[in-house]
């Protein structure tokens, strides 16, 4: 398994509260959801970047 690192970012307190609550409702950790979202964003943007360089 790849080594994990700490990623830091700032969001409004209300956004964090809503995110934390929804993660709890879905029985997911905030870390796992953030990683999923980052990977999805990377996949979409790396593909778009590749398409632009063709």
Secondary structure, 3 states (H helix, E strand, C coil): CCCCCCCCCCCCHHHHHHHHHHHHHCCCCHHHHHHHHHHHHHHHHHHHHHHHCC
